[in-house]
Amino acid sequence: MTADDHRKVAQWHLKQADLHEDEGGYKCGCPANDENSKIIEIVNSGVIEEDLSCSLGG
């Protein structure tokens, strides 16, 4: 993915998060798959702030 692609995906997810907060109980249908779970762990660990490359690897 390009940097612009990452931004577009992030923008969509941020909108979904806003809907979840604003509409109490709203479900977007996004499954918490293995990749999403790994991303959540990376962000929670704080490592993403130090990484200079894709945290998920290839």
Secondary structure, 3 states (H helix, E strand, C coil): CCHHHHHHHHHHHHHHHHHHHHCCCCCCCCCCCHHHHHHHHHHHHCHHHCCCCCCCCC
